[in-house]
Amino acid sequence: MSGADLNGRSLLRYFKSSAGGPGATPRLAVGRPLKALLRPVATTADRLNPADVACLSEWRNKFVSSFLNEFQATDRQTREWLVNTVGPDDTRILFMLDDLNSRTFGYMGIAFIDWEKSYVEADAIVRGGDAPPGTMAAALKALLSWARHDLGLHEIHVRVRSDNPAVGFYKKLGFREFKRVPLRKSADEKNKVTWVEDDSAASSAVQLVYMRIDPALCDEKS
């Protein structure tokens, strides 16, 4: 493991371990002049913020058809996901997006980090409430700039369903498509829908769009 890997991992762990704690929670500034703040989500059972849990559940359900796994989330499921999946995983972090009056209007994260390859994906980009035009784009730029400069991650990608309007959002930000893979839809007995990559499903109307961005475009000045 390189020194850069170790420093990036340590910083990510620090942000996650500080969330919801007794001291000041570190935040990422969004915009120049300041428009909003990215606040790491608490992922330990004793620090979970009920308001954050409620927003994550409500907004995921609101945009359920944008995800590869479609199901109706409950607050209990969201709490378990934060504590058991997000918390222990040092390849992902989730942030709530707050305006300057501490009103939460969205969330976003990074995931699938490969520290050795300096690889990262934007993940779970959701605007649940009203926000001034351009705020979500500025927030994602701030998050990805932090991933680049502070975590040392330079290969920045995103995967998104072709029927998700977010494809246009990512293109405007500077992401460029380089691959599409057909998706096959399946459902289990609990009515959970899962979309899986399947090259044989050539006639599928839905594909998984792979995109990447020049990391320099993530900086505030770009």
Buried (B, 14 or more C-beta within 10 A) or exposed (E): EEEEBEEBBEBBEEBBBBBBEEEEBEBBBBBEEEBBBBBBBBBBEEBBBEEBBEBBBEBBEEBBEBBBEBBEBEBEBBBEBBBEEBBEBBBBBBBBBBBEEEEBBBBBBBBBBEBEEBBBBBBBBBBBEEBEEEBBBBBBBBBBBBBBEBBBBBBBBBBBBBEBEBBEBBBEBBBEBEEEBBBBBEEEEEEEBBBEEBEEBEEBEBBBBBBBBEBEBBEEEE
